[in-house]
């Protein structure tokens, strides 16, 4: 079953069209990646799927249900589609402890046993329970990105949207985070939609990928093509 199905997606800002006639589907349990230079439209496409970019045209279905432009995500869709951003520092409130950051979505959704769930989420991403008392500035970049991943996983989403999740990190930490994401995906049976301009990241993570340029999807790659490195365009 396709958990993401996009047909004829178009996003414009004034006169400028940033995503033009995009078509693709993401199957349940796979990692599908968008690769391309900065500014080619991949992050905008991700923001449509996260419900953050609400001005768009075309047909989009998530988990078998169509979504509408100019509409906030409600109910199960808010739980089941989560996003991890490029810069973990920007996505974490600087004046909130990690406990507050992680507890907030649980409270909003009426969850119980919040402290236990926060501790479990931290443990899943390799952080000790006492990290909950810290503030973002007291963590390394890799630790902050682990917290961002923990927050995205708290509500057990079916789809995780990853916008350049390791590009702000040094090489050794990048590998740790990518391996963590692969392990968590296998454990939770999630589907990933990953945006990156890094050909190595795409090859390491993806079942399939699409190359974007100037707002258009120009080519698709299956796993064999990725292993052969056909996505390394220049």
RORO-844160 format. One record per residue (C-alpha): x, y, z. Coordinates in nm, 3 decimals, decimal comma, always signed. Layout:
# residues N
+---------+---------+---------+
:       x :       y :       z :
+---------+---------+---------+
:       X :       Y :       Z :
...
+---------+---------+---------+
END
This chain:
# residues 234
+---------+---------+---------+
:       x :       y :       z :
+---------+---------+---------+
:  +0,000 :  +0,000 :  +0,000 :
:  +0,123 :  +0,350 :  -0,084 :
:  +0,146 :  +0,560 :  +0,232 :
:  +0,223 :  +0,871 :  +0,026 :
:  +0,071 :  +0,930 :  -0,317 :
:  +0,139 :  +1,256 :  -0,502 :
:  -0,009 :  +1,342 :  -0,841 :
:  +0,048 :  +1,665 :  -1,028 :
:  +0,170 :  +1,857 :  -0,722 :
:  +0,247 :  +2,223 :  -0,788 :
:  +0,365 :  +2,486 :  -0,541 :
:  +0,414 :  +2,852 :  -0,635 :
:  +0,525 :  +3,158 :  -0,440 :
:  +0,392 :  +3,453 :  -0,636 :
:  +0,532 :  +3,433 :  -0,988 :
:  +0,785 :  +3,163 :  -0,900 :
:  +0,689 :  +2,794 :  -0,929 :
:  +0,907 :  +2,591 :  -0,690 :
:  +0,746 :  +2,247 :  -0,739 :
:  +0,604 :  +2,164 :  -1,080 :
:  +0,389 :  +1,861 :  -1,168 :
:  +0,545 :  +1,620 :  -0,918 :
:  +0,427 :  +1,258 :  -0,929 :
:  +0,546 :  +0,974 :  -0,702 :
:  +0,433 :  +0,724 :  -0,439 :
:  +0,603 :  +0,590 :  -0,125 :
:  +0,523 :  +0,231 :  -0,033 :
:  +0,466 :  +0,117 :  +0,323 :
:  +0,795 :  +0,031 :  +0,495 :
:  +1,030 :  +0,183 :  +0,240 :
:  +1,272 :  +0,476 :  +0,246 :
:  +1,209 :  +0,698 :  -0,055 :
:  +1,450 :  +0,985 :  -0,107 :
:  +1,453 :  +1,312 :  -0,296 :
:  +1,794 :  +1,423 :  -0,413 :
:  +1,895 :  +1,745 :  -0,582 :
:  +2,073 :  +2,076 :  -0,536 :
:  +1,963 :  +2,330 :  -0,276 :
:  +1,662 :  +2,528 :  -0,396 :
:  +1,531 :  +2,258 :  -0,633 :
:  +1,201 :  +2,224 :  -0,442 :
:  +1,260 :  +1,911 :  -0,233 :
:  +1,216 :  +2,073 :  +0,109 :
:  +0,902 :  +2,255 :  -0,009 :
:  +0,756 :  +1,922 :  -0,118 :
:  +0,833 :  +1,778 :  +0,224 :
:  +0,664 :  +2,074 :  +0,394 :
:  +0,346 :  +2,005 :  +0,194 :
:  +0,343 :  +1,648 :  +0,328 :
:  +0,405 :  +1,775 :  +0,683 :
:  +0,107 :  +2,010 :  +0,660 :
:  +0,336 :  +2,313 :  +0,699 :
:  +0,303 :  +2,440 :  +0,340 :
:  -0,072 :  +2,467 :  +0,285 :
:  -0,082 :  +2,654 :  -0,046 :
:  -0,053 :  +2,398 :  -0,325 :
:  -0,238 :  +2,241 :  -0,618 :
:  -0,273 :  +1,879 :  -0,726 :
:  -0,369 :  +1,553 :  -0,554 :
:  -0,200 :  +1,428 :  -0,237 :
:  -0,295 :  +1,123 :  -0,027 :
:  -0,138 :  +1,024 :  +0,303 :
:  -0,206 :  +0,678 :  +0,450 :
:  -0,482 :  +0,622 :  +0,197 :
:  -0,673 :  +0,946 :  +0,269 :
:  -0,666 :  +1,256 :  +0,047 :
:  -0,552 :  +1,579 :  +0,209 :
:  -0,675 :  +1,921 :  +0,109 :
:  -0,478 :  +2,238 :  +0,046 :
:  -0,523 :  +2,525 :  +0,294 :
:  -0,625 :  +2,278 :  +0,567 :
:  -0,456 :  +2,193 :  +0,896 :
:  -0,386 :  +1,829 :  +0,971 :
:  -0,627 :  +1,689 :  +1,230 :
:  -0,650 :  +1,382 :  +1,453 :
:  -0,461 :  +1,072 :  +1,350 :
:  -0,280 :  +1,248 :  +1,065 :
:  -0,110 :  +1,480 :  +1,314 :
:  +0,019 :  +1,176 :  +1,500 :
:  +0,107 :  +0,965 :  +1,201 :
:  +0,311 :  +1,215 :  +1,001 :
:  +0,612 :  +1,364 :  +1,180 :
:  +0,911 :  +1,562 :  +1,057 :
:  +1,276 :  +1,595 :  +1,158 :
:  +1,436 :  +1,920 :  +1,044 :
:  +1,787 :  +1,999 :  +0,922 :
:  +1,891 :  +2,216 :  +1,217 :
:  +1,811 :  +2,048 :  +1,550 :
:  +1,894 :  +2,364 :  +1,746 :
:  +1,633 :  +2,569 :  +1,560 :
:  +1,365 :  +2,302 :  +1,613 :
:  +1,415 :  +2,279 :  +1,992 :
:  +1,298 :  +2,561 :  +2,222 :
:  +1,615 :  +2,704 :  +2,381 :
:  +1,444 :  +2,781 :  +2,715 :
:  +1,266 :  +2,447 :  +2,758 :
:  +1,422 :  +2,140 :  +2,917 :
:  +1,423 :  +1,829 :  +2,703 :
:  +1,157 :  +1,686 :  +2,933 :
:  +0,920 :  +1,973 :  +2,859 :
:  +0,995 :  +1,953 :  +2,485 :
:  +0,920 :  +1,581 :  +2,478 :
:  +0,627 :  +1,585 :  +2,721 :
:  +0,435 :  +1,858 :  +2,535 :
:  +0,313 :  +1,652 :  +2,235 :
:  +0,215 :  +1,368 :  +2,470 :
:  +0,006 :  +1,605 :  +2,681 :
:  -0,157 :  +1,759 :  +2,372 :
:  -0,267 :  +1,411 :  +2,260 :
:  -0,395 :  +1,314 :  +2,605 :
:  -0,135 :  +1,045 :  +2,670 :
:  -0,069 :  +0,906 :  +3,018 :
:  +0,251 :  +0,773 :  +3,183 :
:  +0,429 :  +1,071 :  +3,030 :
:  +0,753 :  +1,049 :  +3,229 :
:  +0,796 :  +0,682 :  +3,140 :
:  +0,733 :  +0,755 :  +2,771 :
:  +0,984 :  +1,041 :  +2,772 :
:  +1,249 :  +0,816 :  +2,931 :
:  +1,174 :  +0,540 :  +2,680 :
:  +1,203 :  +0,785 :  +2,389 :
:  +1,541 :  +0,910 :  +2,515 :
:  +1,664 :  +0,552 :  +2,564 :
:  +1,558 :  +0,460 :  +2,209 :
:  +1,787 :  +0,726 :  +2,066 :
:  +2,075 :  +0,640 :  +2,300 :
:  +2,041 :  +0,920 :  +2,556 :
:  +2,031 :  +0,868 :  +2,935 :
:  +1,715 :  +0,947 :  +3,132 :
:  +1,890 :  +1,234 :  +3,316 :
:  +1,929 :  +1,414 :  +2,981 :
:  +1,564 :  +1,515 :  +3,030 :
:  +1,678 :  +1,782 :  +3,277 :
:  +1,912 :  +1,948 :  +3,027 :
:  +1,855 :  +2,239 :  +2,788 :
:  +1,942 :  +2,226 :  +2,416 :
:  +2,256 :  +2,441 :  +2,456 :
:  +2,396 :  +2,180 :  +2,697 :
:  +2,397 :  +1,913 :  +2,424 :
:  +2,619 :  +1,846 :  +2,123 :
:  +2,474 :  +1,879 :  +1,773 :
:  +2,442 :  +1,503 :  +1,742 :
:  +2,264 :  +1,479 :  +2,078 :
:  +2,023 :  +1,757 :  +1,977 :
:  +1,938 :  +1,572 :  +1,657 :
:  +1,876 :  +1,256 :  +1,862 :
:  +1,629 :  +1,456 :  +2,075 :
:  +1,456 :  +1,584 :  +1,760 :
:  +1,423 :  +1,223 :  +1,638 :
:  +1,295 :  +1,112 :  +1,980 :
:  +1,028 :  +1,383 :  +1,970 :
:  +0,920 :  +1,281 :  +1,620 :
:  +0,890 :  +0,916 :  +1,731 :
:  +0,697 :  +0,981 :  +2,055 :
:  +0,356 :  +0,946 :  +1,891 :
:  +0,458 :  +0,635 :  +1,694 :
:  +0,413 :  +0,788 :  +1,348 :
:  +0,374 :  +0,577 :  +1,037 :
:  +0,554 :  +0,830 :  +0,817 :
:  +0,872 :  +1,014 :  +0,912 :
:  +0,977 :  +1,309 :  +0,695 :
:  +1,351 :  +1,379 :  +0,716 :
:  +1,480 :  +1,713 :  +0,582 :
:  +1,861 :  +1,690 :  +0,552 :
:  +1,872 :  +1,530 :  +0,900 :
:  +2,252 :  +1,500 :  +0,916 :
:  +2,386 :  +1,787 :  +0,703 :
:  +2,454 :  +2,008 :  +1,008 :
:  +2,660 :  +1,732 :  +1,175 :
:  +3,021 :  +1,622 :  +1,134 :
:  +3,095 :  +1,302 :  +0,945 :
:  +3,137 :  +1,064 :  +1,241 :
:  +2,810 :  +1,177 :  +1,399 :
:  +2,630 :  +1,161 :  +1,061 :
:  +2,692 :  +0,786 :  +1,039 :
:  +2,564 :  +0,734 :  +1,395 :
:  +2,239 :  +0,920 :  +1,325 :
:  +2,179 :  +0,742 :  +0,991 :
:  +2,233 :  +0,401 :  +1,150 :
:  +2,002 :  +0,501 :  +1,436 :
:  +1,732 :  +0,601 :  +1,185 :
:  +1,766 :  +0,270 :  +0,999 :
:  +1,740 :  +0,073 :  +1,325 :
:  +1,434 :  +0,267 :  +1,447 :
:  +1,263 :  +0,225 :  +1,110 :
:  +1,305 :  -0,151 :  +1,128 :
:  +1,185 :  -0,165 :  +1,490 :
:  +0,875 :  +0,049 :  +1,433 :
:  +0,784 :  -0,048 :  +1,076 :
:  +0,783 :  +0,313 :  +0,959 :
:  +0,810 :  +0,462 :  +0,611 :
:  +1,065 :  +0,738 :  +0,551 :
:  +1,068 :  +1,022 :  +0,302 :
:  +1,422 :  +1,161 :  +0,309 :
:  +1,549 :  +1,482 :  +0,151 :
:  +1,923 :  +1,516 :  +0,095 :
:  +2,179 :  +1,657 :  -0,147 :
:  +2,437 :  +1,402 :  -0,025 :
:  +2,474 :  +1,107 :  -0,263 :
:  +2,636 :  +0,891 :  +0,007 :
:  +2,344 :  +0,944 :  +0,246 :
:  +2,097 :  +0,858 :  -0,031 :
:  +2,286 :  +0,538 :  -0,118 :
:  +2,310 :  +0,432 :  +0,247 :
:  +1,946 :  +0,489 :  +0,334 :
:  +1,721 :  +0,450 :  +0,032 :
:  +1,514 :  +0,180 :  -0,131 :
:  +1,428 :  +0,420 :  -0,413 :
:  +1,505 :  +0,782 :  -0,495 :
:  +1,402 :  +1,062 :  -0,729 :
:  +1,625 :  +1,336 :  -0,868 :
:  +1,478 :  +1,688 :  -0,863 :
:  +1,596 :  +1,992 :  -1,057 :
:  +1,425 :  +2,330 :  -1,099 :
:  +1,111 :  +2,208 :  -0,922 :
:  +1,065 :  +1,900 :  -1,139 :
:  +1,128 :  +1,532 :  -1,074 :
:  +1,350 :  +1,432 :  -1,364 :
:  +1,449 :  +1,073 :  -1,293 :
:  +1,380 :  +0,779 :  -1,060 :
:  +1,633 :  +0,528 :  -0,925 :
:  +1,562 :  +0,183 :  -0,786 :
:  +1,785 :  +0,018 :  -0,526 :
:  +2,008 :  -0,146 :  -0,788 :
:  +2,066 :  +0,189 :  -0,962 :
:  +2,154 :  +0,348 :  -0,627 :
:  +2,403 :  +0,070 :  -0,550 :
:  +2,561 :  +0,129 :  -0,893 :
:  +2,585 :  +0,501 :  -0,810 :
:  +2,371 :  +0,620 :  -1,101 :
:  +2,229 :  +0,895 :  -0,877 :
:  +2,573 :  +1,060 :  -0,848 :
:  +2,507 :  +1,318 :  -1,116 :
:  +2,812 :  +1,539 :  -1,140 :
+---------+---------+---------+
END
